Amino acid sequence: MGERPLKADYSYTLWLEKEVHSGRKRLPGKVRQRVKRALDTLASDPRPANSQPLDMTDLDIPAMVEIRRLRMEKWRVIYAVNDTEEWVWVLAIRQRPPYDYEDLYELATGLGD
């Protein structure tokens, strides 16, 4: 499922889905730079102040995995955090509106496998 693990002197390994990695290039310039900085920060701070947990009660994901969203103007970075295995997995970058989180099940498929 994941593409391109990134590891530096951080406490979490950062994984980017292939779609996220390539999709960043299509973001508007100002947003692209903010998203790049935010992704770099997630490895050391997976729960920044402008992020929120998403309700995952209807999804079958492991208890140790938390799905969160990071709000950046009209854009949302959807990602998962696993504190036990110390990884952050960036699943998608979406524009809202029209994005309404209907694809969370699809995005979360395979987490924890």
Residue, then its C-alpha position, 0 to 999 in steps of 0.5 A: m500500500g505505501e510508497r517511499p518511506l522517509k526516515a530522518d532523525y525523527s521519532y516516526t517513520l513517514w510513509l506517503e501513498k504513491e498518489v500523495h507523492s505525485g499529487r503534491k506536484r499538482l497543488p497550487g504553489k503556496v499550498r504545495q510549500r505549506v503541505k511539504r512543511a506540514l508533511d515534514t513536521l508530521a514525523s516528529d509531531p503527528r498530532p499538530a494543533n490544526s489536526q483532528p482525529l476522524d471518527m472511524t467507528d464504522l471502519d475495521i482498522p486496528a485499535m492502535v491506528e488513529i486516522r486524522r486530518l490536517r486542515m490547510e485552508k481548503w485542503r485536507v491531509i488525511y493520514a494515519v498514526n500508529d504509536t506502537e510501531e511509530w509510523v505516520w502514513v499519509l493517505a491522501i490530500r483532498q480539496r474541500p469542498p467537494y471532499d466529504y470523507e466518503d473514501l475513508y474506508e478505501l483509504a484505510t484498507g490495509l492499515g496495520d497489515 
